[in-house]
Amino acid sequence: MNRVIETVVNSLHDLLGEIIKHFPSLLSAVIILFLTKYAVQITEKIVAETTKRVVKSTSLQVLLTKAAKVGVWTLGILVSCVLAFPSFELRDIVATLGVGSVAVGFAFQDIFKNFLAGIILLIEEPFLIGDEVIIDGYQGIIKHISIRTTQIYTYNGEKVLLPNSTVFTNAVKVFTAYSFRRTDLGVGVDYDTSLPEATKILTATIQNLDGVLKEPFPEIDLANFGDSSIDFVVRYWTSSQEKQVRYVQTQAIIAIKKALDAANINIPYPIRTLYHHNLEQ
């Protein structure tokens, strides 16, 4: 029993001796960690204020601030490890991180792919928060761009999260990239209609419609001879928001129908003529 107690006491003495021996290094490591905490706060503040003046994208501002925070913490922890364990040199840590990064890269290649695509999207800004787009068949409003996903709020009230790699490699149609947008509205009149008169009515109707821009000027084109009508295409411009485009289109249909009815111009139904032959003759 005495031998066991003696062994325990000797072990405690040896442990205490090692702690005293390495106490300055451990204390230095703890001090470095505390200093790193304050350095992170100062760095975040400086980077945030700088990016607000230089970078327009809010998402990119957040990304750069987080990257600076992670970088300072990483540097502080590495220095603390070197001080706390003098036998473990900085080059050993770097070598370990290098080998580990290869293994992690293979395991999380999709995550890294989305991460890199997100950084490129945030830097290049092919679209902005609030833009109305179609990406990979999904149509709606861009709500958020993170380093992993792009969030779309669809017109049906659904939230869609698209991987940034999908956004980066697919065609993106941005409806609100410009301040105005054209709508082509088809109108058919019967074959007895005076085409100059119909053109004049359509032109006057669409020009006087609220929401239709004066510039670019609306156009009335004859498209083709249909099966039961001569077809016009009314081309006009509105602001680029989808809600406004749909509203003006509805008002245009109502106004055109009313104007053609007032002029006794018919919008014909599809007509098909059938011929019956007497096979006995």
C-alpha positions in Angstrom: 0.0 0.0 0.0 2.8 2.4 0.9 4.5 1.6 -2.4 1.4 2.6 -4.3 1.1 5.8 -2.4 4.7 6.5 -3.0 4.3 5.9 -6.8 1.3 8.3 -6.9 3.2 11.0 -5.0 6.2 10.7 -7.3 4.0 10.9 -10.3 2.4 14.0 -9.0 5.8 15.5 -8.2 6.9 14.8 -11.7 3.7 16.3 -13.2 4.1 19.4 -11.0 7.7 19.7 -12.1 6.7 19.5 -15.8 4.0 22.1 -15.3 6.4 24.5 -13.5 9.0 23.8 -16.2 6.6 24.7 -19.0 4.5 27.3 -17.1 6.1 30.3 -18.9 5.3 28.7 -22.3 1.7 27.8 -21.3 1.2 31.3 -19.9 2.5 32.9 -23.1 0.2 30.7 -25.1 -2.8 31.7 -23.0 -1.8 35.4 -23.3 -1.6 35.1 -27.1 -5.1 33.6 -27.2 -6.5 36.5 -25.2 -4.6 39.0 -27.4 -6.0 37.2 -30.5 -9.5 37.7 -29.2 -9.0 41.4 -29.1 -7.1 41.4 -32.4 -10.1 39.7 -34.0 -12.5 42.3 -32.8 -10.3 45.1 -34.1 -9.7 43.4 -37.4 -13.5 42.8 -37.9 -14.2 46.5 -37.3 -11.5 47.7 -39.7 -12.4 45.2 -42.4 -16.2 46.0 -42.0 -15.7 49.7 -42.3 -13.3 49.4 -45.2 -15.5 47.0 -47.2 -18.5 49.2 -46.7 -16.6 52.0 -48.6 -15.0 49.8 -51.2 -17.4 46.9 -51.9 -21.0 47.4 -52.9 -22.2 43.8 -52.3 -23.5 43.3 -48.8 -22.9 39.5 -49.0 -19.3 40.1 -50.1 -18.8 42.5 -47.2 -19.9 39.8 -44.8 -17.7 37.2 -46.5 -14.6 39.3 -46.3 -15.2 40.1 -42.7 -15.7 36.5 -41.8 -12.6 35.5 -43.8 -10.5 38.1 -41.9 -11.9 36.8 -38.5 -11.0 33.2 -39.4 -7.6 34.2 -40.6 -6.6 36.1 -37.4 -7.9 33.2 -35.2 -6.0 30.7 -37.2 -2.8 32.7 -36.9 -3.3 33.2 -33.1 -4.0 29.5 -32.5 -0.9 28.4 -34.5 1.4 30.8 -32.6 -0.1 29.6 -29.3 0.5 25.9 -30.2 4.1 26.7 -31.0 4.7 28.5 -27.7 2.8 25.8 -25.6 4.7 22.9 -27.3 8.2 24.1 -28.1 9.1 20.7 -29.7 6.3 21.1 -32.2 7.5 23.5 -34.8 5.3 25.7 -37.1 6.5 23.8 -40.2 5.1 20.6 -38.7 1.7 22.2 -38.2 1.8 23.5 -41.8 2.8 20.0 -43.1 0.0 18.4 -41.1 -2.5 20.9 -42.5 -1.3 20.3 -46.0 -1.8 16.5 -45.8 -5.2 17.0 -44.1 -6.4 19.5 -46.6 -5.9 16.9 -49.4 -8.1 14.4 -47.6 -10.7 17.0 -46.7 -10.7 18.2 -50.3 -11.7 14.9 -51.6 -14.4 14.4 -49.0 -15.9 17.9 -49.4 -15.2 18.7 -53.0 -18.9 19.7 -53.7 -18.9 22.0 -50.7 -15.6 23.6 -51.9 -17.0 23.8 -55.4 -20.0 25.7 -54.2 -17.8 27.9 -51.9 -15.6 29.0 -54.8 -18.5 29.5 -57.1 -20.2 31.7 -54.4 -17.0 33.8 -54.1 -16.9 34.4 -57.8 -20.6 35.3 -57.9 -20.2 37.7 -55.1 -17.2 39.4 -56.8 -18.6 39.5 -60.3 -22.2 40.3 -59.3 -24.0 39.0 -62.4 -27.2 39.8 -60.5 -28.0 41.6 -57.3 -30.3 41.1 -54.3 -33.9 41.9 -55.5 -33.3 41.0 -59.1 -35.9 38.9 -60.9 -34.4 35.9 -62.6 -34.8 32.5 -64.1 -32.1 30.0 -63.0 -32.3 26.3 -63.9 -36.0 26.6 -64.5 -36.8 28.4 -61.3 -38.2 31.9 -61.6 -38.4 34.5 -58.9 -36.6 37.2 -56.9 -33.1 36.9 -55.5 -33.3 37.1 -51.7 -29.9 36.1 -50.5 -26.5 35.0 -51.9 -24.3 33.1 -49.4 -21.0 31.4 -50.0 -22.8 28.1 -50.5 -26.3 28.7 -52.0 -28.3 31.3 -53.8 -31.9 31.8 -52.4 -34.8 32.5 -54.7 -38.3 33.6 -53.6 -40.6 32.3 -56.4 -43.7 34.1 -57.5 -45.7 31.2 -56.0 -44.3 32.1 -52.5 -41.8 29.2 -52.4 -38.2 29.4 -51.2 -35.7 27.7 -53.5 -32.0 27.2 -52.5 -29.8 26.6 -55.5 -26.2 25.4 -55.1 -23.8 28.2 -56.2 -22.1 25.7 -58.6 -25.5 25.2 -60.4 -26.0 29.0 -60.6 -22.4 29.5 -61.9 -22.6 26.8 -64.6 -26.2 27.4 -65.9 -27.6 30.2 -68.0 -29.2 33.0 -65.9 -31.9 35.2 -67.3 -32.1 38.5 -65.4 -35.4 40.3 -66.1 -34.5 43.4 -64.1 -31.0 43.9 -65.4 -32.4 46.9 -67.2 -35.0 49.5 -66.2 -37.5 48.5 -69.0 -38.7 45.4 -70.7 -40.7 44.6 -73.9 -43.9 42.6 -74.1 -45.2 41.1 -77.4 -49.0 40.7 -77.4 -50.8 38.9 -80.2 -54.1 40.1 -81.6 -56.1 38.6 -84.4 -58.8 40.3 -86.6 -61.1 38.8 -89.2 -60.2 39.0 -92.9 -62.9 41.7 -93.7 -61.1 44.2 -91.5 -59.4 47.3 -92.9 -55.8 46.7 -91.8 -54.8 50.4 -91.8 -57.8 51.2 -89.6 -57.0 48.3 -87.2 -53.3 49.4 -87.0 -54.4 53.0 -86.2 -56.8 51.7 -83.4 -54.2 49.4 -81.9 -51.5 52.2 -82.0 -53.7 54.8 -80.3 -54.9 52.3 -77.7 -51.5 51.1 -76.6 -49.9 54.5 -76.6 -52.5 56.0 -74.3 -52.4 53.1 -71.8 -51.0 53.8 -68.3 -47.8 51.9 -67.6 -46.7 51.8 -71.3 -43.5 53.7 -71.8 -43.3 56.4 -74.5 -39.7 55.5 -75.2 -38.9 53.0 -76.7 -41.9 53.7 -78.9 -44.6 51.0 -79.2 -44.8 49.0 -82.4 -47.7 47.4 -84.3 -46.6 44.6 -86.7 -48.5 42.4 -89.0 -47.3 38.9 -88.2 -49.0 36.4 -90.5 -52.2 35.1 -92.2 -53.8 32.8 -89.7 -56.4 30.1 -90.2 -59.2 32.4 -89.3 -57.7 35.8 -88.7 -54.9 38.2 -89.8 -52.6 38.4 -86.8 -51.0 41.5 -85.4 -48.3 41.7 -82.8 -48.5 44.6 -80.4 -45.0 45.4 -79.0 -44.7 47.7 -76.1 -42.3 48.5 -73.2 -43.0 48.7 -69.5 -40.8 48.8 -66.3 -39.0 45.5 -65.9 -40.7 44.2 -62.7 -42.8 41.1 -63.3 -45.8 42.4 -61.3 -45.9 45.6 -63.5 -45.5 43.6 -66.7 -48.5 41.3 -65.9 -50.6 44.3 -64.8 -50.0 46.3 -67.9 -50.6 43.2 -70.1 -54.0 42.7 -68.5 -55.0 46.3 -69.0 -53.8 46.2 -72.6 -56.0 43.2 -73.4 -59.0 44.9 -71.8 -58.4 48.2 -73.7 -57.7 46.5 -77.1 -60.9 44.4 -76.8 -62.9 47.4 -75.9 -61.5 49.6 -78.7 -62.0 46.9 -81.4 -65.6 46.3 -80.2 -66.3 50.0 -80.5 -65.0 50.0 -84.1 -67.1 46.8 -84.9 -63.9 44.9 -85.6 -64.2 41.2 -84.8 -61.7 39.1 -83.0 -62.7 35.8 -84.7 -62.9 32.3 -83.2 -61.0 29.6 -85.0 -63.1 28.5 -88.0 -62.8 25.3 -89.9 -64.7 24.6 -93.1 -65.8 21.0 -93.9 -66.7 19.8 -97.3 -69.0 16.7 -97.7 -68.7 14.9 -101.0 -71.4 12.6 -102.4 -69.5 9.5 -103.2 -72.5 7.9 -104.9 -72.4 10.3 -107.8 
